[in-house]
Amino acid sequence: MDSSSSVKIVSKCFVKPKTIPEESKQPYYLSPWDYAMLSVQYIQKGLLFHKPSLDSIDTLLEKLRESLAVTLVHFYPLAGRLSSLTTENPKSYSVFVDCNDSPGAGFIYATSDLCVADIVGAKYVPSIVHSFFDHHRVVNHDGHTLSLLSVQNWTVYEPCDGRRYCLLEVFTAWSEIFQGQESNKNDDLCLKNPPVLKRYIPEGYGPLFSLPYSHADEFIRTYESPVLKERMFCFSSETIRLLKAKVNQICGTTSISSFQSLTAVIWRCITRARRLPLDRETSCRIAADNRGRMYPPLHKEYFGNCLSSLRTAAKAGELMENDLGFAALKVHQAVAEHTSEKVSQMIDQWLKSPFIYHIDRLFEPMSVVMGSSPRFNKYGCEFGMGKGVTLRSGYAHKFDGKVSAYPGREGGGSIDLEVCLVPEFMEALELDEEFMSLVSL
């Protein structure tokens, strides 16, 4: 791709909720999980659409703004800003969302000289894609001065970023409202699955938590990604079905999921690509939703951070000398053992000694970290431009061994993996016969 490719910001504005909910007049408190994410970078995910006709751009942008304003009625905290209360003696730092003193969510229109083929057809994700997202390299705590949600609209791209909330839920609701306005069927602003905004506050605590600091500099750390190769690998629904059947047959069970099976493959093959010493421990982490694992369970539409990073580990030699079932059982066991008791223990630990996640300290070197999820219908989000062409992400949370899972565009259980590796490991992975035999594209 031509390195001179550039982007140009055409206009910027802010969007407020179409109507102001009564609840927004009160502070919107954060849960322990939200606090832990204050030093983590903004989520940056985007859907790529085919470019609409030029004479419809202004109309499309206006419809997007109008439907976003309605969406923010349901997700009003995303139109706010963070605010803090601090004391010196004793040290105390508390954060909440102020929904009253804010210009709203960011809404940006920009142009680029790229075309869809430049992105979809490239072997590696072009670095310019990172420019398609607002709030580059900032962390969630910067929401004190920056919008908590920012939408950047391109003539070839439709990306969005936001704090560590349920971004897909926002996308889905926005798409539903956009399509409802198009058909004049959503005048009452109703959603099929409205978010549950009531915060999770452990009994006997809050609603305002305190960190043992007096200034943000004491716990905010910036993170710089290393030089990476980013590549999308696609796995057909048939490949995923056969892989799951194979893994369960090897292990003599039926309980190992498709995603656990694929995670085992990627952990094993990346470890082989790294040529680690046989006695070197390597870990694999997988994100787990805690909503249904809590007791009592949180509502499935609970809007907020509610994730745990589940860890399993093995010596590199064990992964290489055993069959795929060994790795799959390790991954499956980590998920099966993540019970409501484990979640409660994690929450109690945070309440006794609050901590903040830092990417460079959270994950071990030579690990594999599976993020995002292929379970959600991301391609079901449409905004008058037809079905999305593909999914991409920004600069945030990228490191050697980071893998993000998305649903395949074909549906039916297909999965796309966005793999980030340093160049030498990516080259070795591309030569791995076990891995590449499963890749369909």
Residue pairs with C-beta under 8 A, 6 or more apart in sequence:
1 114
1 118
1 122
1 126
1 128
5 112
5 113
5 114
5 118
5 126
5 128
6 112
6 113
6 128
7 110
7 111
7 112
7 128
7 131
7 132
7 154
8 110
8 111
8 112
9 108
9 109
9 110
10 109
10 110
10 111
11 108
11 109
12 106
12 107
12 108
12 109
13 65
13 107
14 103
14 104
14 105
14 106
14 107
14 147
15 65
15 68
15 69
15 72
15 79
15 104
15 105
15 106
15 107
16 69
16 72
16 79
16 103
16 104
16 105
17 24
17 69
17 70
17 72
17 73
17 76
17 79
17 104
18 66
18 69
18 70
18 72
18 73
18 189
19 73
19 189
20 76
21 73
21 76
23 76
23 197
24 76
24 77
24 80
24 99
24 100
25 99
25 100
27 83
27 96
27 97
27 98
27 208
28 76
28 77
28 80
28 96
28 97
28 98
28 99
28 197
28 199
29 96
29 97
29 199
29 201
29 206
29 207
29 208
30 95
30 96
30 97
30 199
30 209
31 199
31 200
31 201
31 304
31 305
32 202
32 209
32 347
32 350
32 351
32 354
33 200
33 304
33 305
33 306
33 307
34 164
34 304
34 305
35 95
35 209
35 211
35 354
35 356
36 305
36 350
36 354
36 355
36 356
36 357
37 140
37 163
37 164
37 305
37 357
38 95
38 139
38 140
38 141
38 219
38 220
38 356
39 139
39 140
39 141
39 219
39 220
39 221
39 356
39 357
39 358
40 139
40 140
40 164
40 357
40 359
40 397
41 137
41 138
41 139
41 140
41 223
41 359
41 395
41 396
41 397
42 135
42 138
42 139
42 140
42 161
42 162
42 163
42 396
43 161
43 162
43 163
43 164
43 167
43 396
44 133
44 135
44 159
44 161
44 393
44 394
44 395
44 396
45 159
45 160
45 161
45 167
45 372
45 391
45 392
45 393
45 394
46 132
46 133
46 157
46 158
46 159
46 160
46 391
46 392
46 393
46 394
47 158
47 159
47 171
47 378
47 379
47 381
47 388
47 390
47 391
48 116
48 119
48 120
48 156
48 157
48 158
48 388
48 389
48 390
48 391
48 392
49 156
49 157
49 158
49 383
49 385
49 386
49 388
49 389
50 116
50 385
50 386
50 389
51 115
51 116
51 155
51 156
52 60
52 155
52 384
52 385
57 155
60 383
60 384
60 385
61 109
61 153
63 178
63 181
63 182
63 383
63 384
64 107
64 151
64 153
64 178
64 383
65 107
66 181
67 174
67 177
67 178
67 181
68 105
68 107
68 151
68 174
70 177
70 181
70 186
70 189
71 170
71 173
71 174
71 177
72 78
72 79
72 104
72 105
73 189
74 173
74 189
74 191
74 194
74 195
75 149
75 165
75 170
75 173
75 195
75 197
75 303
76 99
76 197
77 97
77 99
77 148
77 165
77 197
78 105
78 148
78 149
78 162
78 163
78 165
78 170
79 99
79 102
79 104
79 105
79 148
79 149
80 97
80 98
80 99
80 100
80 102
80 148
81 97
81 98
81 101
81 102
81 143
81 144
81 145
81 146
81 147
81 148
82 95
82 96
82 97
82 98
82 141
82 143
82 144
82 148
83 95
83 96
83 97
83 98
83 101
83 144
84 93
84 94
84 95
84 144
84 216
85 92
85 93
85 94
85 96
85 208
86 92
86 93
86 94
86 214
86 215
87 214
88 214
91 212
91 213
91 214
92 210
92 211
92 212
92 213
92 214
93 210
93 211
93 212
93 213
93 214
93 215
93 216
93 218
93 219
94 208
94 209
94 210
94 211
95 141
95 211
96 208
97 148
102 147
103 147
104 147
105 147
105 148
105 149
105 150
105 151
106 134
106 146
106 147
106 149
106 150
106 151
106 152
107 150
107 151
107 153
108 134
108 150
108 151
108 152
108 153
109 152
109 153
109 154
110 132
110 152
110 153
110 154
111 154
111 155
112 128
112 132
112 154
112 155
112 156
112 157
114 126
114 128
114 156
115 156
116 156
116 389
118 126
119 125
119 126
119 129
119 156
119 157
119 390
119 392
120 389
120 390
123 231
124 229
124 230
124 231
125 230
125 231
125 232
125 392
125 418
129 392
129 394
130 136
130 394
130 395
132 152
132 154
132 157
132 159
132 392
132 394
133 152
133 159
133 161
133 394
133 395
133 396
134 150
134 151
134 152
134 161
135 142
135 146
135 147
135 150
135 161
136 394
136 395
137 222
137 224
137 395
137 396
138 146
139 220
139 222
139 223
140 163
140 164
141 216
141 220
143 163
148 162
148 163
149 160
149 161
149 162
149 163
149 170
150 160
150 161
150 162
151 159
151 160
152 159
152 160
152 161
157 392
158 383
158 385
158 388
159 392
159 394
160 167
160 170
160 171
161 167
161 394
161 396
162 170
164 305
165 303
165 304
165 305
166 195
166 303
166 304
168 376
168 378
169 193
169 195
169 301
169 303
171 378
171 381
172 193
172 377
172 380
172 381
173 191
173 193
173 194
173 195
174 381
174 383
175 380
175 381
175 382
175 383
176 186
176 191
176 192
177 186
177 189
177 191
178 382
178 383
178 384
179 186
179 382
180 186
182 384
193 301
194 301
195 301
195 302
195 303
196 298
196 299
196 301
196 302
196 303
197 303
199 206
199 207
199 304
200 298
200 302
200 304
200 306
201 207
202 347
202 351
205 351
209 354
210 354
211 219
211 354
211 356
212 354
213 219
219 356
220 356
221 358
221 360
223 358
223 359
223 360
225 395
225 398
225 399
226 399
226 400
226 422
227 422
227 423
228 398
228 399
228 400
228 420
228 421
228 422
228 423
229 420
229 421
229 422
229 423
229 426
229 427
230 398
230 418
230 419
230 420
231 418
231 419
231 426
231 430
232 390
232 416
232 417
232 418
232 419
232 441
233 416
233 417
233 419
233 439
233 441
234 408
234 414
234 415
234 416
234 417
234 439
234 440
234 441
235 243
235 262
235 408
235 414
235 415
235 416
235 417
235 438
235 439
235 440
236 408
236 410
236 414
236 440
237 408
237 410
237 411
237 412
237 413
237 414
239 438
239 440
240 258
240 261
240 262
240 413
240 414
240 415
241 258
241 413
243 258
243 261
243 262
243 265
243 438
244 256
244 257
244 258
244 261
246 261
246 324
247 256
247 260
247 261
247 264
247 324
247 325
247 328
248 254
248 255
248 256
248 261
250 323
250 324
250 325
250 328
251 325
251 328
251 329
255 332
255 336
256 328
256 329
256 331
256 332
257 332
258 413
258 415
259 370
259 373
259 374
259 375
259 405
259 415
260 286
260 328
260 331
260 332
260 335
261 328
262 405
262 415
262 417
263 284
263 286
263 331
263 368
263 370
264 324
264 327
264 328
264 330
264 331
265 324
265 327
265 434
265 435
265 438
266 368
266 370
266 403
266 417
266 419
266 435
267 282
267 284
267 319
267 327
267 331
267 368
268 319
268 320
268 324
268 327
268 434
269 429
269 432
269 434
269 435
270 368
270 401
270 419
270 421
270 425
270 429
271 282
271 316
271 319
271 320
271 366
271 368
272 319
272 320
272 428
272 432
272 434
273 421
273 425
273 426
273 428
273 429
273 432
274 282
274 316
274 366
274 425
274 428
275 428
276 282
276 316
276 366
277 316
278 315
278 316
278 317
278 320
279 315
279 316
279 317
280 315
280 316
280 366
281 313
281 314
281 315
281 316
282 313
282 314
282 315
282 316
282 319
282 366
282 367
282 368
283 311
283 312
283 313
283 364
283 367
283 368
284 311
284 312
284 313
284 327
284 330
284 331
284 367
284 368
284 369
284 370
285 309
285 310
285 311
285 312
285 363
285 367
285 368
285 369
285 370
286 309
286 310
286 331
286 334
286 335
286 370
287 307
287 308
287 309
287 310
287 370
287 371
287 372
287 373
288 307
288 308
288 309
288 310
288 335
288 338
289 306
289 307
290 298
290 306
290 307
290 308
290 343
291 297
291 298
291 299
291 300
291 302
291 306
292 298
292 300
293 338
293 339
293 340
293 342
293 343
294 340
294 343
294 344
295 340
295 344
298 306
308 338
308 342
308 343
308 346
309 362
309 369
310 334
310 335
310 338
311 334
312 330
312 331
312 333
312 334
313 330
314 326
314 327
314 330
318 326
319 326
319 327
359 397
359 399
363 369
363 399
363 401
365 400
366 401
367 401
368 401
368 403
369 399
369 401
369 402
369 403
370 403
370 404
370 405
371 397
371 402
371 403
371 404
371 405
372 404
372 405
372 406
373 405
374 405
374 406
374 407
374 408
374 415
374 416
375 407
376 407
377 407
378 388
378 391
378 406
378 407
379 387
379 388
379 407
379 409
379 411
381 388
382 388
387 409
388 409
389 409
390 409
390 416
391 406
391 416
391 418
392 418
393 404
393 418
398 420
399 420
400 420
400 421
400 422
400 425
401 420
401 421
402 420
403 417
403 418
403 419
403 420
404 417
404 418
405 415
405 416
405 417
405 418
406 415
406 416
406 417
406 418
407 414
407 415
407 416
408 414
408 415
408 416
409 416
419 426
419 429
421 429
429 435
430 436
